[in-house]
Amino acid sequence: MAKFPFLFSFLFFALIVSGNHETQRTVISKMVDGVRGKIGAIVDKNSRIGKEESLAMLMAVEDFNNVNDQNFSFVIKDFKNDPNQAALAAEDLISMQQVQVLIGPQTWEAVSVVAKVGSENKIPVLALANDIPKWATERLAFLVQASPSQFNQMRAIAAIIGSWDWRLVNVIYEDGDFSTAEVFSYLEHALKDVGAEISELVSLPQFDSNLLSNELERLRRGPSRVFVVHTSFKFGLHLFQTAKEMGMMEKEYVWITTDSFTSLAHSFNVSVNSLLQGVIGVKSYFPENHPPFRKFYRRFCSRFRIEHSDEYNHEPSIFAVQAYDAVRTAAMAMSRAQGKAHRLFKFIKLADFQGLGGNIQFKDRKLVPANTFQIINVMGRSYRELGFWSVELGFSRELGKNSSTSSSLKDLGPVFWPGGYFETPRGWAIPTDARPLRIGVPTSPMFKQYVNVEGDQIGNNLSFSGLAIDLFKATLDNLCVPLPHKFYAYSGTYDDLVKQIYLKEFDAAVGDIAIVSTRYEHAEFTHPYSEAGLVMVVPAINNRSNRALLFTKPFTLTMWIVISVVNIYNGFVVWFIERNHGPEPEGSMFSQAGTMLCSSFTTLFSLQGNRLHSNLSRMTMVVWLFVALVITQIYTANLTSMLTIQQLEPTISNIETLRRMNAFVGCGRGSFVKGYLETVLHFSTEAIKNYSTPDGLADALRNQEIAATFLEVPFAKLFLAKFCKEFMISGPTYKVGGFGFAFPRGSLLLPYVNQALLKVSETGRYRKLEDSMIAGEKCEDGEGKDGSPSLSPNSFFLLFVLSAGVSTIALTLYVYNATLKSNLQQNTIWRLMIAVMRKWGNHRRRFSRRVSEEPQTIPNNFPNVENVQSLA
């Protein structure tokens, strides 16, 4: 023994250390005699998550032993948030403690080394880390993900961002977290679905405060004000403290935290809540109202309050629930395996039961992904629950079949934002150190009225004017923030100008830029500020056809019919009143009707003939002559206008005629119209000629170099304002996009420029600019080619009512007077007839008495005729 003093000393020291370690382990794990199996756990006991997991796992072992009459023990190791310590703890638990299953830890860095140790020793490892790469389960044969994947959480965050149409997002995560690559890949795709993208993906170190401040300052100077924080609670708290000091927790900022931070919101004290005012958080959801969880909740709170009295809140989080279910999964598998290690891993993978957090079932050694998340908003001394987001339903206030759903978080109610505001932040700002926007302007437009660049293009003494420039400046005046900018001349084609935005040579393009689908590959456009459409302009010729019936054009057919009817009616009324003062009508009924019609027509022009005798007929004629005078004067004026104004018609009425003639057509040089004529209207390339100026286009039409030209509607207005006597629009209007301003795809400015542009249009500013531009090009006569329209009875309604009404009143009065007079005459005749009859009756009676007194003889022969007649 003397030869080995050092060996005995070492064995004695190891025995003491082992005894002390065993004593501590016995106290922590609550070991009992007759152990059938051991479950080992690796946690960070200094963190809130580690404290909750430790107690929850110990409670799970105790509950399983009590319910199932088992005798499993539980051993916990603290890895102090150090992956190297986690590897040593795993070695100790496997080799020294002889555990059959390892559970934890919480971070992927620690899980990766623990799973490697477990796979080498064929010990199943149930990882509690949310973010595990896909390849992990393929390379590490005994690794099982016991917490649901949070990839769907990225879709919930994207849905929040899409609710307010924010375009750019800054993402902040901890340096060294290698599992985030797949997480942010999911986030990137989810953001694209809502029209947003990641502006900055920033990895921040945990212990370098200077670098943290520098990175936050760089982000503060950038355009995006929307931040997604994917960190642990400890580092996230340090991040928010630094952001608060830098003024980044004020108005116009948006902060969104992921589950790793938000799921501990229940443990925030008053000072932490004061720091996080206005933050929106996404946290994992589990059914808190189910009876098993309520029972666990009461027991957990009671024990946690005793063991960790220094903590502000004693409620369990999703981390405690997941740890409880993981231990229960391991215990159920160990119970079924009955000590056979080769069967244990199989039964873990076949687990299927209802845990505290939901259904526990593995697919490809991964728990079914979480599909429901809770949305919270830090406000005041705590936080309020805004609602839920789920893969199937989107946003909802409550979970259930009858709950109302929405695709936007805005519909769940107002949100409290950083700085103490309920007004939604814009989500972007003009960078504080940004250079002025470089605005590209075309130098060779066909119509200088829209864009005109003057000066020496070699130098910088350029002036930019025109309707498009004035409109853009008016739009910037209506923006909510000042926008420094500088115009730059560009001499290429319009397509190349838009492409320069994609190549980042320009930040925008202003001018008479047509909005077409092919240009959307390189830029986005504002709403059209001009009238949309493409028209065909052709030479015009005088219209001298159908001159024989030109005298009928001043009035419509309906007007002529109404004039005839009213004329006949008035003539009839005058004739009817005056018929007793003229000669007796002679001839047949048709002859008398013709006389009446002739008389009624002549009354329109004069009163020559027999003098009118009745005041009623005079009244009728005076009103009718007044109406006839007005109608005659208006007819004469309208006919004169039609005879003097030039009537034009197009030389070609449609494009089919052009194609049949194989005629040449023209368009503006460098515009999209040439491609449209080839691909849509099917003109051959050889039949299309390009022109740079309106005068050149007009000369080509006059000289018959081309039979027609195709112009955008705004250009056609200018062209015809200058050449209104020679050319005209013919055929239909073809739908194209109109003119707009171009910006980079996904530009944060675009929605606000659109809003400002609408304000300019609604106030009538654009209309004034356009009218002023066209007024300078108007022809001298300026009347256009439409001529004077035919007049309808609507224009003379009151005159016709006056004339017909007076005639009707006169006729009514005449008939009434005639009726009264007729009744008086009839009464007089009856009196005379009665008197005659009475007198005749008296005379007859006297005669009869005289004859009866004289003797009567009946002659044999008739007397002569005269005697007989006298007797009669």
ZAMARGU-4260 file (C-alpha; in steps of 0.2 Angstrom, whole numbers, plus 5000, padded with zeros to 4 digits):
<rodrens>
0) 5000/5000/5000 | 5015/5011/5003 | 5018/5010/4984 | 5002/5017/4980 | 4999/5032/4991
5) 4993/5043/4977 | 4981/5029/4971 | 4973/5027/4988 | 4972/5046/4990 | 4963/5047/4973
10) 4951/5033/4977 | 4947/5041/4994 | 4943/5058/4986 | 4932/5050/4973 | 4923/5041/4986
15) 4919/5057/4996 | 4914/5066/4980 | 4903/5052/4974 | 4895/5051/4991 | 4892/5069/4991
20) 4885/5069/4973 | 4874/5054/4977 | 4867/5063/4992 | 4863/5078/4982 | 4856/5067/4968
25) 4845/5057/4980 | 4838/5073/4987 | 4834/5081/4970 | 4827/5065/4962 | 4817/5059/4977
30) 4824/5041/4973 | 4815/5026/4982 | 4820/5008/4984 | 4816/4995/4971 | 4818/5007/4956
35) 4813/4999/4940 | 4820/5013/4928 | 4827/5030/4928 | 4823/5045/4918 | 4836/5059/4916
40) 4833/5077/4912 | 4845/5091/4907 | 4839/5109/4911 | 4845/5126/4914 | 4840/5128/4932
45) 4844/5146/4933 | 4831/5151/4920 | 4812/5153/4922 | 4810/5139/4909 | 4821/5127/4918
50) 4813/5130/4935 | 4796/5126/4927 | 4802/5111/4918 | 4810/5104/4933 | 4795/5104/4944
55) 4783/5099/4930 | 4794/5083/4926 | 4795/5078/4944 | 4776/5080/4946 | 4774/5069/4930
60) 4785/5055/4937 | 4776/5056/4954 | 4759/5056/4945 | 4763/5041/4934 | 4770/5031/4949
65) 4755/5034/4959 | 4742/5031/4945 | 4750/5016/4938 | 4759/5008/4953 | 4776/5010/4946
70) 4792/5015/4954 | 4802/5025/4941 | 4815/5038/4947 | 4820/5055/4940 | 4837/5063/4939
75) 4840/5081/4934 | 4856/5089/4929 | 4859/5107/4927 | 4869/5112/4911 | 4869/5131/4915
80) 4865/5135/4897 | 4882/5129/4891 | 4882/5115/4877 | 4898/5108/4884 | 4891/5106/4901
85) 4875/5098/4893 | 4887/5085/4885 | 4895/5081/4901 | 4879/5080/4910 | 4872/5067/4897
90) 4888/5057/4899 | 4886/5056/4917 | 4867/5052/4917 | 4870/5038/4905 | 4886/5030/4912
95) 4884/5034/4930 | 4866/5036/4933 | 4861/5022/4921 | 4846/5032/4914 | 4835/5024/4901
100) 4829/5040/4893 | 4835/5058/4892 | 4824/5073/4891 | 4829/5091/4886 | 4837/5103/4885
105) 4828/5118/4878 | 4841/5125/4865 | 4846/5116/4849 | 4864/5119/4853 | 4863/5109/4868
110) 4851/5096/4861 | 4863/5093/4846 | 4877/5087/4858 | 4866/5078/4870 | 4857/5068/4856
115) 4875/5063/4849 | 4879/5056/4866 | 4862/5047/4867 | 4863/5040/4849 | 4881/5033/4853
120) 4874/5024/4868 | 4857/5020/4860 | 4848/5030/4873 | 4832/5039/4867 | 4833/5058/4869
125) 4816/5068/4869 | 4821/5085/4865 | 4811/5100/4871 | 4819/5113/4859 | 4806/5120/4847
130) 4817/5122/4832 | 4826/5107/4826 | 4833/5105/4809 | 4825/5092/4797 | 4842/5083/4795
135) 4844/5081/4814 | 4832/5066/4815 | 4841/5058/4800 | 4858/5059/4807 | 4854/5056/4825
140) 4845/5040/4826 | 4839/5041/4844 | 4833/5059/4844 | 4814/5063/4846 | 4807/5080/4845
145) 4795/5081/4860 | 4789/5099/4857 | 4779/5103/4842 | 4787/5112/4828 | 4784/5131/4828
150) 4786/5133/4809 | 4767/5138/4808 | 4771/5152/4820 | 4780/5161/4806 | 4764/5160/4796
155) 4755/5169/4811 | 4768/5182/4811 | 4767/5185/4792 | 4748/5186/4794 | 4750/5200/4807
160) 4762/5210/4796 | 4750/5207/4781 | 4735/5214/4791 | 4743/5232/4790 | 4751/5229/4773
165) 4769/5232/4779 | 4782/5228/4766 | 4799/5227/4774 | 4803/5218/4790 | 4819/5217/4801
170) 4822/5200/4809 | 4833/5199/4825 | 4839/5183/4832 | 4853/5177/4843 | 4870/5173/4836
175) 4875/5155/4837 | 4857/5148/4835 | 4860/5137/4820 | 4842/5131/4820 | 4835/5147/4814
180) 4840/5144/4795 | 4825/5134/4792 | 4814/5144/4803 | 4818/5160/4793 | 4816/5151/4777
185) 4798/5148/4782 | 4796/5166/4788 | 4802/5172/4771 | 4790/5162/4761 | 4776/5167/4772
190) 4780/5185/4770 | 4780/5183/4752 | 4762/5177/4752 | 4757/5193/4760 | 4767/5204/4749
195) 4781/5208/4762 | 4800/5203/4763 | 4814/5203/4775 | 4824/5219/4774 | 4837/5215/4787
200) 4841/5198/4795 | 4852/5202/4810 | 4862/5190/4821 | 4866/5199/4838 | 4879/5192/4850
205) 4873/5189/4868 | 4888/5197/4877 | 4894/5211/4866 | 4883/5226/4871 | 4893/5238/4860
210) 4890/5228/4844 | 4871/5226/4850 | 4870/5245/4851 | 4879/5248/4834 | 4867/5235/4825
215) 4852/5243/4832 | 4858/5260/4827 | 4861/5254/4809 | 4843/5247/4809 | 4836/5263/4816
220) 4844/5273/4801 | 4836/5261/4789 | 4819/5262/4781 | 4809/5248/4790 | 4801/5251/4807
225) 4794/5233/4809 | 4805/5221/4820 | 4802/5203/4823 | 4812/5197/4838 | 4816/5178/4839
230) 4827/5176/4854 | 4827/5169/4872 | 4819/5178/4886 | 4835/5184/4894 | 4843/5190/4878
235) 4827/5198/4872 | 4825/5208/4888 | 4842/5215/4886 | 4838/5219/4868 | 4822/5229/4873
240) 4832/5238/4886 | 4844/5244/4874 | 4831/5249/4861 | 4822/5259/4874 | 4837/5269/4878
245) 4839/5272/4859 | 4822/5279/4857 | 4816/5264/4847 | 4801/5259/4858 | 4792/5275/4853
250) 4779/5280/4840 | 4780/5273/4822 | 4789/5257/4828 | 4782/5239/4828 | 4789/5225/4838
255) 4783/5207/4837 | 4790/5193/4848 | 4790/5175/4844 | 4785/5160/4856 | 4802/5158/4864
260) 4800/5175/4872 | 4781/5178/4873 | 4777/5161/4881 | 4784/5168/4897 | 4773/5184/4897
265) 4764/5178/4912 | 4780/5179/4922 | 4784/5197/4917 | 4784/5209/4932 | 4778/5227/4932
270) 4795/5234/4926 | 4796/5222/4912 | 4779/5226/4906 | 4783/5244/4907 | 4798/5241/4896
275) 4788/5231/4883 | 4773/5243/4881 | 4765/5240/4864 | 4774/5224/4859 | 4763/5211/4850
280) 4768/5193/4855 | 4764/5176/4847 | 4763/5162/4860 | 4759/5144/4859 | 4741/5139/4863
285) 4736/5124/4874 | 4718/5121/4881 | 4719/5129/4898 | 4701/5125/4903 | 4702/5106/4902
290) 4700/5097/4919 | 4717/5088/4918 | 4726/5104/4916 | 4716/5114/4929 | 4721/5100/4942
295) 4739/5101/4937 | 4738/5120/4937 | 4732/5121/4955 | 4746/5109/4961 | 4759/5117/4951
300) 4756/5134/4957 | 4756/5128/4975 | 4772/5119/4974 | 4781/5132/4963 | 4776/5146/4975
305) 4785/5136/4989 | 4801/5131/4979 | 4803/5148/4970 | 4796/5161/4981 | 4807/5174/4972
310) 4797/5173/4956 | 4784/5186/4952 | 4771/5174/4945 | 4769/5155/4949 | 4758/5149/4934
315) 4764/5136/4922 | 4768/5140/4904 | 4769/5130/4888 | 4786/5124/4893 | 4780/5116/4909
320) 4766/5108/4900 | 4778/5101/4886 | 4790/5094/4899 | 4776/5086/4909 | 4770/5077/4893
325) 4788/5072/4888 | 4791/5063/4904 | 4774/5055/4903 | 4778/5049/4886 | 4794/5041/4892
330) 4786/5033/4907 | 4772/5025/4897 | 4785/5018/4885 | 4796/5011/4899 | 4781/5003/4907
335) 4777/4994/4891 | 4795/4990/4887 | 4797/4981/4903 | 4815/4984/4905 | 4820/4979/4887
340) 4830/4993/4880 | 4828/4988/4861 | 4809/4990/4863 | 4809/5006/4873 | 4813/5018/4858
345) 4799/5009/4847 | 4786/5012/4860 | 4791/5030/4862 | 4788/5033/4843 | 4771/5024/4844
350) 4765/5035/4858 | 4747/5041/4856 | 4738/5049/4870 | 4730/5065/4876 | 4742/5076/4886
355) 4740/5092/4894 | 4745/5101/4879 | 4735/5091/4867 | 4736/5075/4857 | 4754/5067/4859
360) 4758/5058/4843 | 4774/5057/4833 | 4777/5057/4814 | 4795/5054/4808 | 4800/5056/4827
365) 4793/5073/4827 | 4778/5079/4837 | 4763/5085/4826 | 4766/5104/4822 | 4757/5117/4832
370) 4743/5125/4822 | 4735/5137/4834 | 4743/5152/4842 | 4738/5165/4854 | 4741/5184/4850
375) 4744/5196/4865 | 4747/5214/4866 | 4757/5221/4881 | 4748/5236/4889 | 4748/5244/4906
380) 4754/5233/4920 | 4751/5216/4911 | 4745/5211/4893 | 4729/5208/4885 | 4723/5194/4874
385) 4719/5200/4856 | 4713/5183/4850 | 4720/5168/4841 | 4727/5163/4824 | 4725/5146/4817
390) 4730/5138/4801 | 4712/5133/4797 | 4703/5149/4802 | 4715/5163/4802 | 4712/5176/4816
395) 4697/5174/4828 | 4692/5181/4845 | 4689/5164/4852 | 4691/5146/4847 | 4676/5137/4842
400) 4665/5132/4827 | 4653/5147/4830 | 4667/5160/4832 | 4669/5173/4819 | 4685/5173/4809
405) 4695/5185/4799 | 4711/5186/4788 | 4716/5202/4797 | 4721/5206/4815 | 4713/5223/4813
410) 4696/5215/4814 | 4699/5209/4832 | 4700/5226/4839 | 4712/5241/4842 | 4730/5237/4846
415) 4741/5247/4858 | 4757/5252/4849 | 4774/5258/4856 | 4774/5275/4862 | 4756/5274/4869
420) 4746/5276/4853 | 4732/5266/4846 | 4735/5274/4829 | 4743/5261/4817 | 4761/5265/4813
425) 4766/5266/4795 | 4780/5253/4797 | 4793/5263/4788 | 4802/5280/4788 | 4813/5290/4777
430) 4831/5284/4782 | 4839/5298/4792 | 4855/5297/4782 | 4848/5292/4765 | 4853/5301/4749
435) 4839/5310/4739 | 4829/5298/4728 | 4836/5297/4710 | 4821/5300/4698 | 4824/5295/4680
440) 4815/5306/4667 | 4814/5301/4648 | 4822/5314/4637 | 4814/5310/4621 | 4795/5310/4623
445) 4784/5312/4608 | 4774/5325/4616 | 4784/5338/4625 | 4769/5344/4635 | 4770/5329/4646
450) 4789/5329/4649 | 4802/5342/4643 | 4820/5341/4647 | 4830/5356/4642 | 4848/5361/4644
455) 4865/5354/4641 | 4864/5335/4645 | 4882/5334/4647 | 4882/5346/4662 | 4870/5347/4676
460) 4861/5362/4671 | 4845/5353/4666 | 4827/5359/4668 | 4813/5347/4669 | 4795/5353/4665
465) 4778/5346/4659 | 4762/5339/4665 | 4770/5323/4672 | 4783/5333/4682 | 4771/5346/4689
470) 4759/5331/4694 | 4773/5322/4703 | 4778/5338/4712 | 4760/5340/4718 | 4759/5322/4723
475) 4775/5324/4734 | 4767/5340/4742 | 4753/5328/4748 | 4764/5315/4756 | 4764/5314/4775
480) 4783/5315/4775 | 4796/5326/4765 | 4804/5316/4751 | 4821/5323/4745 | 4823/5319/4727
485) 4833/5324/4711 | 4829/5322/4693 | 4840/5313/4681 | 4839/5313/4662 | 4838/5296/4653
490) 4839/5295/4634 | 4835/5276/4632 | 4818/5268/4628 | 4804/5268/4641 | 4807/5249/4644
495) 4825/5252/4647 | 4821/5266/4659 | 4809/5255/4669 | 4823/5242/4669 | 4835/5254/4677
500) 4824/5254/4693 | 4827/5235/4694 | 4845/5237/4692 | 4845/5251/4706 | 4852/5264/4695
505) 4836/5274/4699 | 4824/5274/4714 | 4809/5279/4703 | 4804/5285/4686 | 4793/5299/4681
510) 4785/5304/4664 | 4773/5298/4652 | 4777/5280/4656 | 4763/5268/4650 | 4758/5254/4663
515) 4760/5238/4654 | 4762/5220/4660 | 4779/5217/4653 | 4786/5231/4664 | 4779/5224/4680
520) 4794/5212/4679 | 4806/5226/4684 | 4795/5238/4694 | 4778/5243/4701 | 4767/5257/4696
525) 4756/5270/4704 | 4738/5270/4700 | 4736/5278/4682 | 4735/5296/4682 | 4729/5298/4664
530) 4714/5291/4654 | 4718/5273/4649 | 4716/5267/4631 | 4724/5266/4614 | 4714/5273/4599
535) 4717/5274/4580 | 4718/5292/4572 | 4715/5293/4553 | 4713/5308/4541 | 4695/5315/4540
540) 4685/5320/4524 | 4670/5332/4523 | 4654/5323/4524 | 4642/5329/4510 | 4631/5314/4509
545) 4612/5314/4512 | 4611/5333/4508 | 4593/5332/4501 | 4585/5329/4518 | 4596/5341/4527
550) 4582/5353/4530 | 4574/5340/4541 | 4589/5339/4553 | 4586/5354/4564 | 4572/5344/4572
555) 4570/5326/4577 | 4556/5315/4569 | 4547/5316/4586 | 4548/5335/4585 | 4541/5336/4568
560) 4526/5325/4573 | 4522/5335/4588 | 4522/5351/4577 | 4510/5343/4565 | 4498/5337/4578
565) 4498/5354/4588 | 4496/5363/4571 | 4481/5353/4566 | 4473/5354/4583 | 4475/5373/4584
570) 4468/5375/4566 | 4453/5363/4570 | 4449/5374/4586 | 4450/5390/4576 | 4439/5383/4561
575) 4427/5375/4573 | 4424/5392/4582 | 4423/5402/4566 | 4413/5390/4555 | 4396/5399/4558
580) 4403/5415/4552 | 4409/5409/4535 | 4400/5401/4520 | 4391/5385/4522 | 4403/5370/4519
585) 4400/5362/4502 | 4405/5345/4495 | 4408/5328/4503 | 4415/5325/4520 | 4433/5322/4513
590) 4432/5339/4504 | 4427/5347/4520 | 4441/5339/4530 | 4454/5345/4517 | 4447/5362/4518
595) 4449/5362/4537 | 4467/5355/4536 | 4472/5368/4524 | 4465/5381/4535 | 4474/5375/4550
600) 4491/5374/4541 | 4489/5392/4534 | 4486/5399/4551 | 4505/5395/4555 | 4511/5409/4544
605) 4497/5422/4542 | 4479/5428/4545 | 4475/5432/4528 | 4457/5427/4523 | 4441/5430/4532
610) 4442/5441/4547 | 4440/5431/4564 | 4424/5436/4573 | 4426/5427/4590 | 4437/5433/4604
615) 4441/5414/4608 | 4448/5411/4591 | 4458/5427/4591 | 4465/5421/4608 | 4470/5404/4601
620) 4478/5412/4586 | 4489/5425/4595 | 4496/5411/4606 | 4499/5399/4592 | 4507/5413/4581
625) 4519/5417/4596 | 4524/5398/4597 | 4526/5397/4578 | 4537/5412/4578 | 4549/5405/4591
630) 4550/5388/4583 | 4553/5396/4566 | 4567/5406/4572 | 4575/5392/4581 | 4573/5381/4566
635) 4582/5394/4555 | 4596/5396/4567 | 4599/5377/4569 | 4598/5374/4550 | 4610/5389/4547
640) 4623/5381/4559 | 4622/5364/4551 | 4625/5372/4534 | 4640/5382/4540 | 4649/5369/4551
645) 4660/5357/4543 | 4655/5339/4544 | 4669/5326/4544 | 4670/5307/4543 | 4685/5296/4544
650) 4693/5289/4529 | 4695/5272/4537 | 4683/5265/4549 | 4691/5250/4557 | 4708/5240/4557
655) 4701/5226/4546 | 4701/5239/4532 | 4719/5243/4536 | 4724/5225/4535 | 4715/5221/4519
660) 4724/5236/4511 | 4741/5231/4518 | 4742/5249/4523 | 4756/5257/4533 | 4752/5263/4551
665) 4762/5274/4563 | 4766/5275/4581 | 4777/5284/4593 | 4796/5280/4593 | 4801/5270/4609
670) 4784/5267/4615 | 4775/5250/4619 | 4762/5253/4605 | 4773/5245/4592 | 4774/5228/4601
675) 4755/5230/4604 | 4751/5232/4586 | 4762/5217/4582 | 4756/5205/4595 | 4738/5210/4598
680) 4732/5219/4583 | 4742/5207/4571 | 4751/5220/4560 | 4767/5215/4552 | 4783/5223/4558
685) 4786/5230/4541 | 4769/5239/4541 | 4773/5249/4556 | 4783/5266/4556 | 4790/5275/4570
690) 4789/5294/4572 | 4797/5306/4585 | 4786/5321/4584 | 4767/5325/4582 | 4771/5336/4566
695) 4781/5322/4558 | 4766/5310/4561 | 4754/5323/4554 | 4765/5325/4538 | 4765/5307/4536
700) 4746/5306/4537 | 4744/5320/4525 | 4757/5313/4512 | 4749/5296/4514 | 4765/5288/4520
705) 4754/5280/4533 | 4735/5277/4532 | 4732/5278/4551 | 4742/5281/4567 | 4739/5273/4585
710) 4741/5284/4600 | 4737/5283/4618 | 4721/5292/4623 | 4730/5307/4631 | 4741/5309/4616
715) 4727/5308/4604 | 4718/5322/4614 | 4734/5333/4611 | 4736/5328/4593 | 4718/5332/4588
720) 4718/5348/4598 | 4731/5354/4586 | 4725/5346/4570 | 4706/5345/4573 | 4702/5350/4555
725) 4712/5336/4547 | 4711/5321/4558 | 4699/5311/4569 | 4697/5296/4580 | 4690/5280/4571
730) 4686/5263/4578 | 4685/5257/4596 | 4696/5261/4611 | 4708/5247/4615 | 4711/5245/4634
735) 4729/5248/4640 | 4735/5254/4657 | 4737/5273/4655 | 4752/5283/4662 | 4759/5281/4679
740) 4775/5283/4690 | 4787/5268/4692 | 4794/5262/4709 | 4804/5247/4714 | 4795/5231/4717
745) 4789/5231/4736 | 4793/5249/4738 | 4787/5256/4755 | 4783/5273/4747 | 4771/5266/4734
750) 4755/5265/4744 | 4758/5282/4751 | 4762/5290/4734 | 4746/5282/4727 | 4736/5290/4741
755) 4744/5307/4738 | 4741/5305/4719 | 4722/5301/4723 | 4721/5317/4733 | 4728/5327/4719
760) 4715/5320/4707 | 4701/5322/4719 | 4705/5340/4722 | 4704/5343/4703 | 4722/5348/4701
765) 4726/5336/4688 | 4711/5341/4678 | 4717/5359/4678 | 4734/5354/4673 | 4727/5344/4658
770) 4715/5357/4653 | 4728/5370/4653 | 4740/5359/4642 | 4726/5355/4629 | 4720/5373/4629
775) 4737/5379/4622 | 4734/5367/4607 | 4716/5371/4602 | 4711/5375/4585 | 4704/5393/4582
780) 4686/5388/4578 | 4687/5375/4592 | 4670/5368/4590 | 4674/5350/4585 | 4666/5339/4572
785) 4650/5334/4580 | 4639/5349/4573 | 4623/5355/4580 | 4612/5342/4587 | 4594/5340/4581
790) 4581/5347/4593 | 4568/5337/4602 | 4551/5342/4609 | 4559/5343/4626 | 4566/5359/4621
795) 4549/5367/4618 | 4539/5358/4631 | 4532/5373/4639 | 4528/5382/4623 | 4518/5367/4617
800) 4509/5365/4633 | 4504/5384/4632 | 4498/5383/4615 | 4488/5367/4617 | 4481/5373/4634
805) 4475/5390/4627 | 4467/5381/4612 | 4458/5368/4624 | 4452/5382/4635 | 4445/5392/4620
810) 4436/5376/4613 | 4429/5372/4630 | 4422/5389/4633 | 4415/5389/4615 | 4406/5373/4617
815) 4399/5378/4634 | 4392/5394/4627 | 4385/5385/4612 | 4376/5373/4623 | 4368/5386/4634
820) 4362/5396/4618 | 4355/5380/4611 | 4345/5376/4627 | 4337/5394/4626 | 4332/5392/4608
825) 4324/5375/4611 | 4314/5382/4626 | 4307/5396/4615 | 4302/5384/4601 | 4293/5373/4613
830) 4283/5388/4619 | 4278/5393/4602 | 4273/5376/4597 | 4263/5374/4612 | 4254/5390/4609
835) 4251/5386/4590 | 4244/5369/4595 | 4232/5377/4608 | 4226/5390/4596 | 4223/5377/4582
840) 4214/5366/4594 | 4202/5380/4599 | 4199/5385/4581 | 4194/5367/4576 | 4182/5366/4590
845) 4172/5382/4584 | 4172/5375/4566 | 4165/5359/4571 | 4150/5367/4580 | 4146/5378/4565
850) 4145/5363/4553 | 4133/5353/4564 | 4120/5367/4564 | 4118/5368/4545 | 4108/5354/4535
855) 4120/5342/4525 | 4117/5334/4508 | 4127/5321/4500 | 4128/5324/4481 | 4128/5310/4469
860) 4143/5317/4460 | 4160/5323/4467 | 4162/5342/4467 | 4176/5349/4456 | 4194/5349/4462
865) 4194/5367/4469 | 4179/5364/4480 | 4187/5348/4487 | 4203/5357/4491 | 4194/5371/4499
870) 4185/5359/4510 | 4201/5351/4515
</rodrens>
